[in-house]
Amino acid sequence: MTGSAPYRSTPVFDQDTLPAALRRRHNTKAGVWGLIRVLEGQLTLTYLDPPSEVILTPGNPGLVEPQQPHFVTPDGPMKMQVDFYDHPPG
């Protein structure tokens, strides 16, 4: 378990309710880390700089660093949530 809690979390999204803004290029603000947690299924996290892709699953969350451009793509039925931190999550 991490030593600190996020300061904010999104609602839980599924493949149908995932906002369009998260499906296209976006980034976190300066000083904000995002931890993408998949609760069911899987999701592809695409980093744009430098370019790479990671498959996120319930056992493999994805970390987005401050101002890092990225987007996510559901890989079939899934549920996910993003936790936001003002420091690197433990």
N, CA, C and O atoms as a CHARMM CRD file, in Angstrom:
* protein
*
  360
    1    1 MET  N      0.84500  -1.19300   0.00000 PROA 1      0.00000
    2    1 MET  CA     0.00000   0.00000   0.00000 PROA 1      0.00000
    3    1 MET  C      0.88500   1.24900   0.00000 PROA 1      0.00000
    4    1 MET  O      1.93700   1.27400   0.64000 PROA 1      0.00000
    5    2 THR  N      0.45200   2.27700  -0.71900 PROA 2      0.00000
    6    2 THR  CA     1.24600   3.48900  -0.79000 PROA 2      0.00000
    7    2 THR  C      1.09600   4.27600   0.49900 PROA 2      0.00000
    8    2 THR  O      0.11500   4.12400   1.22700 PROA 2      0.00000
    9    3 GLY  N      2.08100   5.11800   0.77200 PROA 3      0.00000
   10    3 GLY  CA     2.08000   5.88600   1.99800 PROA 3      0.00000
   11    3 GLY  C      1.24300   7.14300   1.92600 PROA 3      0.00000
   12    3 GLY  O      1.06200   7.82000   2.93800 PROA 3      0.00000
   13    4 SER  N      0.72800   7.47100   0.75500 PROA 4      0.00000
   14    4 SER  CA    -0.06200   8.68400   0.64600 PROA 4      0.00000
   15    4 SER  C     -1.25400   8.46600  -0.27000 PROA 4      0.00000
   16    4 SER  O     -1.20600   7.66100  -1.20000 PROA 4      0.00000
   17    5 ALA  N     -2.31600   9.19200   0.00900 PROA 5      0.00000
   18    5 ALA  CA    -3.54400   9.06300  -0.77400 PROA 5      0.00000
   19    5 ALA  C     -3.55800  10.11300  -1.88800 PROA 5      0.00000
   20    5 ALA  O     -2.94000  11.17000  -1.75600 PROA 5      0.00000
   21    6 PRO  N     -4.25700   9.82400  -2.97200 PROA 6      0.00000
   22    6 PRO  CA    -4.38500  10.82800  -4.03000 PROA 6      0.00000
   23    6 PRO  C     -5.21400  12.01400  -3.52200 PROA 6      0.00000
   24    6 PRO  O     -6.03300  11.86900  -2.61500 PROA 6      0.00000
   25    7 TYR  N     -4.98800  13.18200  -4.12000 PROA 7      0.00000
   26    7 TYR  CA    -5.78800  14.34000  -3.72100 PROA 7      0.00000
   27    7 TYR  C     -7.11300  14.37900  -4.46300 PROA 7      0.00000
   28    7 TYR  O     -8.03900  15.08100  -4.05500 PROA 7      0.00000
   29    8 ARG  N     -7.20600  13.60700  -5.58000 PROA 8      0.00000
   30    8 ARG  CA    -8.45200  13.56200  -6.33100 PROA 8      0.00000
   31    8 ARG  C     -8.45800  12.29100  -7.16300 PROA 8      0.00000
   32    8 ARG  O     -7.40900  11.81500  -7.59500 PROA 8      0.00000
   33    9 SER  N     -9.64900  11.74700  -7.38300 PROA 9      0.00000
   34    9 SER  CA    -9.81500  10.58700  -8.25800 PROA 9      0.00000
   35    9 SER  C    -10.99000  10.83300  -9.18900 PROA 9      0.00000
   36    9 SER  O    -11.95500  11.50500  -8.82400 PROA 9      0.00000
   37   10 THR  N    -10.90100  10.29000 -10.38200 PROA 10     0.00000
   38   10 THR  CA   -12.02400  10.38500 -11.31800 PROA 10     0.00000
   39   10 THR  C    -13.09300   9.39500 -10.89200 PROA 10     0.00000
   40   10 THR  O    -12.84300   8.52400 -10.05900 PROA 10     0.00000
   41   11 PRO  N    -14.29100   9.52700 -11.46500 PROA 11     0.00000
   42   11 PRO  CA   -15.26200   8.44100 -11.31600 PROA 11     0.00000
   43   11 PRO  C    -14.70100   7.18800 -11.99400 PROA 11     0.00000
   44   11 PRO  O    -13.71300   7.26200 -12.72600 PROA 11     0.00000
   45   12 VAL  N    -15.32700   6.05300 -11.74900 PROA 12     0.00000
   46   12 VAL  CA   -14.96300   4.82400 -12.46500 PROA 12     0.00000
   47   12 VAL  C    -15.61300   4.90700 -13.84700 PROA 12     0.00000
   48   12 VAL  O    -16.82000   5.11500 -13.96400 PROA 12     0.00000
   49   13 PHE  N    -14.79500   4.74000 -14.89400 PROA 13     0.00000
   50   13 PHE  CA   -15.29100   4.75300 -16.27100 PROA 13     0.00000
   51   13 PHE  C    -15.25200   3.34300 -16.82900 PROA 13     0.00000
   52   13 PHE  O    -14.40000   2.54100 -16.44700 PROA 13     0.00000
   53   14 ASP  N    -16.18700   3.03700 -17.74900 PROA 14     0.00000
   54   14 ASP  CA   -16.09700   1.78200 -18.49500 PROA 14     0.00000
   55   14 ASP  C    -15.88600   2.13500 -19.97000 PROA 14     0.00000
   56   14 ASP  O    -15.72900   3.30500 -20.31900 PROA 14     0.00000
   57   15 GLN  N    -15.88400   1.11900 -20.82700 PROA 15     0.00000
   58   15 GLN  CA   -15.59800   1.35800 -22.24100 PROA 15     0.00000
   59   15 GLN  C    -16.61700   2.29300 -22.87600 PROA 15     0.00000
   60   15 GLN  O    -16.30800   2.93100 -23.88300 PROA 15     0.00000
   61   16 ASP  N    -17.82700   2.39700 -22.32000 PROA 16     0.00000
   62   16 ASP  CA   -18.85900   3.26200 -22.88600 PROA 16     0.00000
   63   16 ASP  C    -18.85400   4.66900 -22.28400 PROA 16     0.00000
   64   16 ASP  O    -19.22100   5.63300 -22.95600 PROA 16     0.00000
   65   17 THR  N    -18.44300   4.78600 -21.03100 PROA 17     0.00000
   66   17 THR  CA   -18.49100   6.09100 -20.35800 PROA 17     0.00000
   67   17 THR  C    -17.13700   6.81500 -20.34400 PROA 17     0.00000
   68   17 THR  O    -17.04700   7.95000 -19.87600 PROA 17     0.00000
   69   18 LEU  N    -16.09300   6.16400 -20.85100 PROA 18     0.00000
   70   18 LEU  CA   -14.77300   6.80400 -20.90100 PROA 18     0.00000
   71   18 LEU  C    -14.86500   8.07600 -21.74600 PROA 18     0.00000
   72   18 LEU  O    -15.20600   8.00400 -22.92600 PROA 18     0.00000
   73   19 PRO  N    -14.56300   9.25100 -21.15500 PROA 19     0.00000
   74   19 PRO  CA   -14.71400  10.50800 -21.90000 PROA 19     0.00000
   75   19 PRO  C    -13.83000  10.57200 -23.14100 PROA 19     0.00000
   76   19 PRO  O    -12.71200  10.05700 -23.15700 PROA 19     0.00000
   77   20 ALA  N    -14.36000  11.21600 -24.17700 PROA 20     0.00000
   78   20 ALA  CA   -13.60700  11.38500 -25.42600 PROA 20     0.00000
   79   20 ALA  C    -12.28800  12.10300 -25.17100 PROA 20     0.00000
   80   20 ALA  O    -11.29700  11.82400 -25.84600 PROA 20     0.00000
   81   21 ALA  N    -12.25700  13.02200 -24.20800 PROA 21     0.00000
   82   21 ALA  CA   -11.03000  13.77500 -23.92100 PROA 21     0.00000
   83   21 ALA  C     -9.88800  12.86200 -23.48700 PROA 21     0.00000
   84   21 ALA  O     -8.72200  13.17700 -23.72400 PROA 21     0.00000
   85   22 LEU  N    -10.21500  11.72300 -22.84800 PROA 22     0.00000
   86   22 LEU  CA    -9.16600  10.80000 -22.41800 PROA 22     0.00000
   87   22 LEU  C     -8.71100   9.88400 -23.56100 PROA 22     0.00000
   88   22 LEU  O     -7.64300   9.27500 -23.49600 PROA 22     0.00000
   89   23 ARG  N     -9.53300   9.79700 -24.59900 PROA 23     0.00000
   90   23 ARG  CA    -9.22200   8.94500 -25.74400 PROA 23     0.00000
   91   23 ARG  C     -8.35300   9.65100 -26.77900 PROA 23     0.00000
   92   23 ARG  O     -7.89400   9.02600 -27.73500 PROA 23     0.00000
   93   24 ARG  N     -8.12700  10.94700 -26.59600 PROA 24     0.00000
   94   24 ARG  CA    -7.26100  11.69300 -27.52100 PROA 24     0.00000
   95   24 ARG  C     -6.15600  12.36800 -26.71600 PROA 24     0.00000
   96   24 ARG  O     -6.19000  12.38600 -25.48500 PROA 24     0.00000
   97   25 ARG  N     -5.19900  12.90900 -27.41300 PROA 25     0.00000
   98   25 ARG  CA    -4.01500  13.50200 -26.77400 PROA 25     0.00000
   99   25 ARG  C     -4.41400  14.49300 -25.67700 PROA 25     0.00000
  100   25 ARG  O     -5.21100  15.40400 -25.89600 PROA 25     0.00000
  101   26 HSD  N     -3.84400  14.28900 -24.50900 PROA 26     0.00000
  102   26 HSD  CA    -4.00500  15.22400 -23.39100 PROA 26     0.00000
  103   26 HSD  C     -2.83100  15.00900 -22.45100 PROA 26     0.00000
  104   26 HSD  O     -2.03500  14.09300 -22.65500 PROA 26     0.00000
  105   27 ASN  N     -2.71500  15.83300 -21.43200 PROA 27     0.00000
  106   27 ASN  CA    -1.63100  15.65300 -20.46600 PROA 27     0.00000
  107   27 ASN  C     -2.07200  16.18300 -19.11000 PROA 27     0.00000
  108   27 ASN  O     -3.02600  16.95100 -18.99400 PROA 27     0.00000
  109   28 THR  N     -1.34700  15.74700 -18.09400 PROA 28     0.00000
  110   28 THR  CA    -1.60200  16.25800 -16.75300 PROA 28     0.00000
  111   28 THR  C     -0.95300  17.63900 -16.63900 PROA 28     0.00000
  112   28 THR  O     -0.10800  18.01200 -17.45300 PROA 28     0.00000
  113   29 LYS  N     -1.35600  18.37600 -15.63300 PROA 29     0.00000
  114   29 LYS  CA    -0.80100  19.70800 -15.39800 PROA 29     0.00000
  115   29 LYS  C      0.58500  19.60200 -14.77800 PROA 29     0.00000
  116   29 LYS  O      0.99600  18.52900 -14.33800 PROA 29     0.00000
  117   30 ALA  N      1.29600  20.71200 -14.74500 PROA 30     0.00000
  118   30 ALA  CA     2.59600  20.75600 -14.08200 PROA 30     0.00000
  119   30 ALA  C      2.42000  20.35800 -12.62700 PROA 30     0.00000
  120   30 ALA  O      1.49800  20.82700 -11.95900 PROA 30     0.00000
  121   31 GLY  N      3.30000  19.49500 -12.13200 PROA 31     0.00000
  122   31 GLY  CA     3.25000  19.08100 -10.73700 PROA 31     0.00000
  123   31 GLY  C      2.18800  18.05700 -10.39800 PROA 31     0.00000
  124   31 GLY  O      1.92500  17.79900  -9.22400 PROA 31     0.00000
  125   32 VAL  N      1.56200  17.45800 -11.43300 PROA 32     0.00000
  126   32 VAL  CA     0.49500  16.46800 -11.20300 PROA 32     0.00000
  127   32 VAL  C      0.86200  15.13900 -11.85700 PROA 32     0.00000
  128   32 VAL  O      1.15000  15.08200 -13.05300 PROA 32     0.00000
  129   33 TRP  N      0.84800  14.06800 -11.05700 PROA 33     0.00000
  130   33 TRP  CA     1.05700  12.70400 -11.53700 PROA 33     0.00000
  131   33 TRP  C     -0.30700  12.02200 -11.60000 PROA 33     0.00000
  132   33 TRP  O     -1.13500  12.19100 -10.70500 PROA 33     0.00000
  133   34 GLY  N     -0.53300  11.25400 -12.65700 PROA 34     0.00000
  134   34 GLY  CA    -1.76600  10.47600 -12.77600 PROA 34     0.00000
  135   34 GLY  C     -1.43800   9.00000 -12.71700 PROA 34     0.00000
  136   34 GLY  O     -0.54300   8.52200 -13.41400 PROA 34     0.00000
  137   35 LEU  N     -2.17500   8.27600 -11.87200 PROA 35     0.00000
  138   35 LEU  CA    -2.01000   6.82600 -11.79500 PROA 35     0.00000
  139   35 LEU  C     -3.29100   6.20500 -12.34400 PROA 35     0.00000
  140   35 LEU  O     -4.35300   6.30400 -11.73000 PROA 35     0.00000
  141   36 ILE  N     -3.17900   5.56600 -13.50500 PROA 36     0.00000
  142   36 ILE  CA    -4.33500   4.95100 -14.15900 PROA 36     0.00000
  143   36 ILE  C     -4.46600   3.52700 -13.64000 PROA 36     0.00000
  144   36 ILE  O     -3.57900   2.69500 -13.83300 PROA 36     0.00000
  145   37 ARG  N     -5.59000   3.26100 -12.97600 PROA 37     0.00000
  146   37 ARG  CA    -5.83000   1.94100 -12.39200 PROA 37     0.00000
  147   37 ARG  C     -6.95600   1.24500 -13.15000 PROA 37     0.00000
  148   37 ARG  O     -8.07100   1.76200 -13.22300 PROA 37     0.00000
  149   38 VAL  N     -6.66900   0.08200 -13.71000 PROA 38     0.00000
  150   38 VAL  CA    -7.67600  -0.72300 -14.38500 PROA 38     0.00000
  151   38 VAL  C     -8.28300  -1.65000 -13.33600 PROA 38     0.00000
  152   38 VAL  O     -7.57000  -2.39100 -12.66000 PROA 38     0.00000
  153   39 LEU  N     -9.60200  -1.60000 -13.21100 PROA 39     0.00000
  154   39 LEU  CA   -10.30500  -2.41700 -12.22400 PROA 39     0.00000
  155   39 LEU  C    -10.79100  -3.73600 -12.82400 PROA 39     0.00000
  156   39 LEU  O    -10.87200  -4.74900 -12.13100 PROA 39     0.00000
  157   40 GLU  N    -11.11400  -3.71300 -14.12500 PROA 40     0.00000
  158   40 GLU  CA   -11.53900  -4.91400 -14.85300 PROA 40     0.00000
  159   40 GLU  C    -11.10500  -4.76200 -16.30300 PROA 40     0.00000
  160   40 GLU  O    -11.10100  -3.65400 -16.84100 PROA 40     0.00000
  161   41 GLY  N    -10.74000  -5.87300 -16.93900 PROA 41     0.00000
  162   41 GLY  CA   -10.37500  -5.84400 -18.35300 PROA 41     0.00000
  163   41 GLY  C     -8.99400  -5.27600 -18.57400 PROA 41     0.00000
  164   41 GLY  O     -8.11100  -5.41500 -17.72800 PROA 41     0.00000
  165   42 GLN  N     -8.80600  -4.62600 -19.73400 PROA 42     0.00000
  166   42 GLN  CA    -7.51700  -4.00400 -20.01000 PROA 42     0.00000
  167   42 GLN  C     -7.69400  -2.77300 -20.88300 PROA 42     0.00000
  168   42 GLN  O     -8.73100  -2.56400 -21.51200 PROA 42     0.00000
  169   43 LEU  N     -6.63200  -1.96100 -20.89500 PROA 43     0.00000
  170   43 LEU  CA    -6.62800  -0.65200 -21.52000 PROA 43     0.00000
  171   43 LEU  C     -5.23000  -0.44400 -22.09400 PROA 43     0.00000
  172   43 LEU  O     -4.24900  -0.86000 -21.47800 PROA 43     0.00000
  173   44 THR  N     -5.11900   0.18700 -23.25100 PROA 44     0.00000
  174   44 THR  CA    -3.81100   0.53600 -23.78900 PROA 44     0.00000
  175   44 THR  C     -3.52700   2.00100 -23.47000 PROA 44     0.00000
  176   44 THR  O     -4.31800   2.88400 -23.80500 PROA 44     0.00000
  177   45 LEU  N     -2.39500   2.24800 -22.82300 PROA 45     0.00000
  178   45 LEU  CA    -1.92300   3.59700 -22.53400 PROA 45     0.00000
  179   45 LEU  C     -0.84900   3.92400 -23.57000 PROA 45     0.00000
  180   45 LEU  O      0.16200   3.22800 -23.66000 PROA 45     0.00000
  181   46 THR  N     -1.06900   4.97800 -24.34700 PROA 46     0.00000
  182   46 THR  CA    -0.11000   5.39000 -25.36800 PROA 46     0.00000
  183   46 THR  C      0.54800   6.68900 -24.92100 PROA 46     0.00000
  184   46 THR  O     -0.11900   7.70700 -24.74000 PROA 46     0.00000
  185   47 TYR  N      1.86500   6.64000 -24.74700 PROA 47     0.00000
  186   47 TYR  CA     2.65900   7.83200 -24.44800 PROA 47     0.00000
  187   47 TYR  C      3.10500   8.41100 -25.78600 PROA 47     0.00000
  188   47 TYR  O      3.46900   7.66500 -26.69600 PROA 47     0.00000
  189   48 LEU  N      3.08000   9.73500 -25.91000 PROA 48     0.00000
  190   48 LEU  CA     3.43700  10.36100 -27.17400 PROA 48     0.00000
  191   48 LEU  C      4.84900  10.92600 -27.19600 PROA 48     0.00000
  192   48 LEU  O      5.39800  11.14600 -28.27600 PROA 48     0.00000
  193   49 ASP  N      5.45500  11.16700 -26.03400 PROA 49     0.00000
  194   49 ASP  CA     6.79600  11.74600 -25.99400 PROA 49     0.00000
  195   49 ASP  C      7.55200  11.24800 -24.77000 PROA 49     0.00000
  196   49 ASP  O      7.35300  11.77300 -23.67500 PROA 49     0.00000
  197   50 PRO  N      8.41500  10.24600 -24.92800 PROA 50     0.00000
  198   50 PRO  CA     8.71900   9.51800 -26.16300 PROA 50     0.00000
  199   50 PRO  C      7.62200   8.50100 -26.46500 PROA 50     0.00000
  200   50 PRO  O      6.93800   8.03400 -25.55500 PROA 50     0.00000
  201   51 PRO  N      7.45300   8.15700 -27.75000 PROA 51     0.00000
  202   51 PRO  CA     6.37000   7.25600 -28.13400 PROA 51     0.00000
  203   51 PRO  C      6.56100   5.84000 -27.57700 PROA 51     0.00000
  204   51 PRO  O      7.62400   5.23600 -27.72300 PROA 51     0.00000
  205   52 SER  N      5.51100   5.33300 -26.94000 PROA 52     0.00000
  206   52 SER  CA     5.49800   3.93900 -26.47900 PROA 52     0.00000
  207   52 SER  C      4.07600   3.58100 -26.06900 PROA 52     0.00000
  208   52 SER  O      3.23200   4.45600 -25.87800 PROA 52     0.00000
  209   53 GLU  N      3.82600   2.28700 -25.93900 PROA 53     0.00000
  210   53 GLU  CA     2.52200   1.79400 -25.50800 PROA 53     0.00000
  211   53 GLU  C      2.70100   0.80700 -24.37400 PROA 53     0.00000
  212   53 GLU  O      3.67300   0.05200 -24.33300 PROA 53     0.00000
  213   54 VAL  N      1.74300   0.82100 -23.44600 PROA 54     0.00000
  214   54 VAL  CA     1.74900  -0.11300 -22.32200 PROA 54     0.00000
  215   54 VAL  C      0.33600  -0.66000 -22.18600 PROA 54     0.00000
  216   54 VAL  O     -0.63700   0.09100 -22.26000 PROA 54     0.00000
  217   55 ILE  N      0.22300  -1.97400 -21.98600 PROA 55     0.00000
  218   55 ILE  CA    -1.07800  -2.58900 -21.71300 PROA 55     0.00000
  219   55 ILE  C     -1.30600  -2.53100 -20.20500 PROA 55     0.00000
  220   55 ILE  O     -0.51000  -3.05700 -19.42700 PROA 55     0.00000
  221   56 LEU  N     -2.39500  -1.89200 -19.80300 PROA 56     0.00000
  222   56 LEU  CA    -2.72600  -1.78700 -18.38000 PROA 56     0.00000
  223   56 LEU  C     -3.77700  -2.82600 -18.02000 PROA 56     0.00000
  224   56 LEU  O     -4.74600  -3.03300 -18.75100 PROA 56     0.00000
  225   57 THR  N     -3.56500  -3.47500 -16.88000 PROA 57     0.00000
  226   57 THR  CA    -4.47700  -4.49900 -16.36400 PROA 57     0.00000
  227   57 THR  C     -4.67000  -4.24100 -14.87300 PROA 57     0.00000
  228   57 THR  O     -4.00700  -3.36700 -14.31400 PROA 57     0.00000
  229   58 PRO  N     -5.56300  -4.98400 -14.21600 PROA 58     0.00000
  230   58 PRO  CA    -5.72400  -4.76500 -12.77400 PROA 58     0.00000
  231   58 PRO  C     -4.41600  -4.89700 -11.98500 PROA 58     0.00000
  232   58 PRO  O     -4.26500  -4.24900 -10.94900 PROA 58     0.00000
  233   59 GLY  N     -3.47900  -5.71000 -12.44500 PROA 59     0.00000
  234   59 GLY  CA    -2.20900  -5.86100 -11.74200 PROA 59     0.00000
  235   59 GLY  C     -1.09200  -4.97700 -12.26600 PROA 59     0.00000
  236   59 GLY  O      0.02200  -5.01000 -11.74300 PROA 59     0.00000
  237   60 ASN  N     -1.38000  -4.17900 -13.30300 PROA 60     0.00000
  238   60 ASN  CA    -0.35000  -3.34900 -13.93400 PROA 60     0.00000
  239   60 ASN  C     -0.90000  -1.95100 -14.22400 PROA 60     0.00000
  240   60 ASN  O     -1.33400  -1.68200 -15.34400 PROA 60     0.00000
  241   61 PRO  N     -0.88600  -1.05300 -13.22100 PROA 61     0.00000
  242   61 PRO  CA    -1.36700   0.31700 -13.44500 PROA 61     0.00000
  243   61 PRO  C     -0.38000   1.11100 -14.29300 PROA 61     0.00000
  244   61 PRO  O      0.75500   0.68400 -14.50300 PROA 61     0.00000
  245   62 GLY  N     -0.81800   2.26300 -14.77400 PROA 62     0.00000
  246   62 GLY  CA     0.03100   3.11300 -15.59900 PROA 62     0.00000
  247   62 GLY  C      0.26000   4.46000 -14.94700 PROA 62     0.00000
  248   62 GLY  O     -0.67100   5.07800 -14.43300 PROA 62     0.00000
  249   63 LEU  N      1.50600   4.91200 -14.97000 PROA 63     0.00000
  250   63 LEU  CA     1.86800   6.20000 -14.38400 PROA 63     0.00000
  251   63 LEU  C      2.07700   7.22700 -15.48100 PROA 63     0.00000
  252   63 LEU  O      2.79600   6.98800 -16.45100 PROA 63     0.00000
  253   64 VAL  N      1.43300   8.38000 -15.31000 PROA 64     0.00000
  254   64 VAL  CA     1.61800   9.49900 -16.22900 PROA 64     0.00000
  255   64 VAL  C      2.29100  10.61200 -15.43700 PROA 64     0.00000
  256   64 VAL  O      1.76800  11.05900 -14.41600 PROA 64     0.00000
  257   65 GLU  N      3.43800  11.05100 -15.90400 PROA 65     0.00000
  258   65 GLU  CA     4.19000  12.10100 -15.22100 PROA 65     0.00000
  259   65 GLU  C      3.63100  13.47300 -15.57400 PROA 65     0.00000
  260   65 GLU  O      2.89200  13.60500 -16.55000 PROA 65     0.00000
  261   66 PRO  N      3.97500  14.49700 -14.79500 PROA 66     0.00000
  262   66 PRO  CA     3.46000  15.84000 -15.08000 PROA 66     0.00000
  263   66 PRO  C      3.73200  16.27700 -16.51900 PROA 66     0.00000
  264   66 PRO  O      4.84500  16.14900 -17.02700 PROA 66     0.00000
  265   67 GLN  N      2.69500  16.79200 -17.15400 PROA 67     0.00000
  266   67 GLN  CA     2.74000  17.34300 -18.50400 PROA 67     0.00000
  267   67 GLN  C      3.14900  16.34200 -19.57300 PROA 67     0.00000
  268   67 GLN  O      3.58900  16.74300 -20.65000 PROA 67     0.00000
  269   68 GLN  N      3.01500  15.04900 -19.30100 PROA 68     0.00000
  270   68 GLN  CA     3.38100  14.01900 -20.27200 PROA 68     0.00000
  271   68 GLN  C      2.19300  13.74800 -21.20300 PROA 68     0.00000
  272   68 GLN  O      1.15000  13.28800 -20.73800 PROA 68     0.00000
  273   69 PRO  N      2.32700  14.02200 -22.50600 PROA 69     0.00000
  274   69 PRO  CA     1.21000  13.79200 -23.42800 PROA 69     0.00000
  275   69 PRO  C      0.94300  12.29500 -23.60300 PROA 69     0.00000
  276   69 PRO  O      1.86400  11.48900 -23.73700 PROA 69     0.00000
  277   70 HSD  N     -0.35600  11.94900 -23.59800 PROA 70     0.00000
  278   70 HSD  CA    -0.75100  10.54000 -23.66500 PROA 70     0.00000
  279   70 HSD  C     -2.22400  10.45200 -24.03300 PROA 70     0.00000
  280   70 HSD  O     -2.93200  11.45800 -24.06900 PROA 70     0.00000
  281   71 PHE  N     -2.67700   9.21900 -24.30700 PROA 71     0.00000
  282   71 PHE  CA    -4.10700   8.92500 -24.43400 PROA 71     0.00000
  283   71 PHE  C     -4.31500   7.45900 -24.12000 PROA 71     0.00000
  284   71 PHE  O     -3.36400   6.67700 -24.09200 PROA 71     0.00000
  285   72 VAL  N     -5.58300   7.08600 -23.87900 PROA 72     0.00000
  286   72 VAL  CA    -5.88900   5.69000 -23.56500 PROA 72     0.00000
  287   72 VAL  C     -6.92000   5.15000 -24.54900 PROA 72     0.00000
  288   72 VAL  O     -7.73600   5.89200 -25.09500 PROA 72     0.00000
  289   73 THR  N     -6.86000   3.82800 -24.76000 PROA 73     0.00000
  290   73 THR  CA    -7.78300   3.13700 -25.65700 PROA 73     0.00000
  291   73 THR  C     -8.28000   1.87700 -24.95800 PROA 73     0.00000
  292   73 THR  O     -7.47000   1.02500 -24.59300 PROA 73     0.00000
  293   74 PRO  N     -9.60000   1.73700 -24.76000 PROA 74     0.00000
  294   74 PRO  CA   -10.11100   0.49500 -24.16400 PROA 74     0.00000
  295   74 PRO  C     -9.84700  -0.69300 -25.08700 PROA 74     0.00000
  296   74 PRO  O     -9.98600  -0.58800 -26.30600 PROA 74     0.00000
  297   75 ASP  N     -9.46600  -1.81600 -24.49400 PROA 75     0.00000
  298   75 ASP  CA    -9.28700  -3.06300 -25.24500 PROA 75     0.00000
  299   75 ASP  C    -10.44900  -3.97900 -24.87400 PROA 75     0.00000
  300   75 ASP  O    -10.26300  -4.96000 -24.15200 PROA 75     0.00000
  301   76 GLY  N    -11.64700  -3.66200 -25.36600 PROA 76     0.00000
  302   76 GLY  CA   -12.83000  -4.42300 -25.02000 PROA 76     0.00000
  303   76 GLY  C    -13.43600  -3.92300 -23.71300 PROA 76     0.00000
  304   76 GLY  O    -13.11700  -2.82200 -23.26300 PROA 76     0.00000
  305   77 PRO  N    -14.30400  -4.72100 -23.10500 PROA 77     0.00000
  306   77 PRO  CA   -14.94600  -4.31100 -21.85400 PROA 77     0.00000
  307   77 PRO  C    -13.91100  -4.06900 -20.76300 PROA 77     0.00000
  308   77 PRO  O    -13.01100  -4.88200 -20.55800 PROA 77     0.00000
  309   78 MET  N    -14.04700  -2.94700 -20.06800 PROA 78     0.00000
  310   78 MET  CA   -13.08900  -2.61100 -19.01000 PROA 78     0.00000
  311   78 MET  C    -13.72000  -1.60800 -18.05600 PROA 78     0.00000
  312   78 MET  O    -14.73700  -0.98700 -18.36300 PROA 78     0.00000
  313   79 LYS  N    -13.09300  -1.46300 -16.89000 PROA 79     0.00000
  314   79 LYS  CA   -13.41800  -0.40900 -15.93100 PROA 79     0.00000
  315   79 LYS  C    -12.09800   0.16300 -15.44100 PROA 79     0.00000
  316   79 LYS  O    -11.16400  -0.57900 -15.13700 PROA 79     0.00000
  317   80 MET  N    -12.02500   1.49900 -15.36500 PROA 80     0.00000
  318   80 MET  CA   -10.78700   2.14800 -14.94800 PROA 80     0.00000
  319   80 MET  C    -11.08400   3.41400 -14.17300 PROA 80     0.00000
  320   80 MET  O    -12.19200   3.94900 -14.20700 PROA 80     0.00000
  321   81 GLN  N    -10.05200   3.88300 -13.46500 PROA 81     0.00000
  322   81 GLN  CA   -10.13500   5.10700 -12.68000 PROA 81     0.00000
  323   81 GLN  C     -8.74900   5.74200 -12.66700 PROA 81     0.00000
  324   81 GLN  O     -7.74000   5.04200 -12.74100 PROA 81     0.00000
  325   82 VAL  N     -8.70200   7.06600 -12.57200 PROA 82     0.00000
  326   82 VAL  CA    -7.42300   7.76200 -12.49000 PROA 82     0.00000
  327   82 VAL  C     -7.32700   8.44700 -11.12800 PROA 82     0.00000
  328   82 VAL  O     -8.23600   9.16700 -10.71600 PROA 82     0.00000
  329   83 ASP  N     -6.21900   8.21100 -10.44200 PROA 83     0.00000
  330   83 ASP  CA    -5.91100   8.88900  -9.17700 PROA 83     0.00000
  331   83 ASP  C     -4.87600   9.96700  -9.47500 PROA 83     0.00000
  332   83 ASP  O     -3.92700   9.72800 -10.22200 PROA 83     0.00000
  333   84 PHE  N     -5.05500  11.15500  -8.89500 PROA 84     0.00000
  334   84 PHE  CA    -4.13000  12.26500  -9.12100 PROA 84     0.00000
  335   84 PHE  C     -3.36500  12.57800  -7.84300 PROA 84     0.00000
  336   84 PHE  O     -3.93200  12.61600  -6.75200 PROA 84     0.00000
  337   85 TYR  N     -2.06200  12.80100  -8.00400 PROA 85     0.00000
  338   85 TYR  CA    -1.15100  13.06100  -6.89600 PROA 85     0.00000
  339   85 TYR  C     -0.36700  14.34300  -7.16800 PROA 85     0.00000
  340   85 TYR  O     -0.11200  14.69200  -8.32000 PROA 85     0.00000
  341   86 ASP  N      0.01500  15.04400  -6.08900 PROA 86     0.00000
  342   86 ASP  CA     0.85600  16.23600  -6.23900 PROA 86     0.00000
  343   86 ASP  C      2.32500  15.90400  -5.97000 PROA 86     0.00000
  344   86 ASP  O      3.14000  16.80000  -5.74800 PROA 86     0.00000
  345   87 HSD  N      2.65400  14.61900  -5.99200 PROA 87     0.00000
  346   87 HSD  CA     4.01600  14.09000  -5.81600 PROA 87     0.00000
  347   87 HSD  C      4.02200  12.71000  -6.46100 PROA 87     0.00000
  348   87 HSD  O      2.95400  12.14000  -6.67900 PROA 87     0.00000
  349   88 PRO  N      5.19000  12.15700  -6.77400 PROA 88     0.00000
  350   88 PRO  CA     5.20200  10.81400  -7.37900 PROA 88     0.00000
  351   88 PRO  C      4.56000   9.80900  -6.41300 PROA 88     0.00000
  352   88 PRO  O      4.97800   9.71700  -5.25900 PROA 88     0.00000
  353   89 PRO  N      3.54900   9.05500  -6.87000 PROA 89     0.00000
  354   89 PRO  CA     2.91700   8.06300  -5.99100 PROA 89     0.00000
  355   89 PRO  C      3.90300   6.96900  -5.63000 PROA 89     0.00000
  356   89 PRO  O      4.74100   6.58600  -6.44600 PROA 89     0.00000
  357   90 GLY  N      3.80300   6.46300  -4.40300 PROA 90     0.00000
  358   90 GLY  CA     4.70100   5.41200  -3.93100 PROA 90     0.00000
  359   90 GLY  C      4.38100   4.15600  -4.61400 PROA 90     0.00000
  360   90 GLY  O      5.02100   3.13500  -4.36200 PROA 90     0.00000
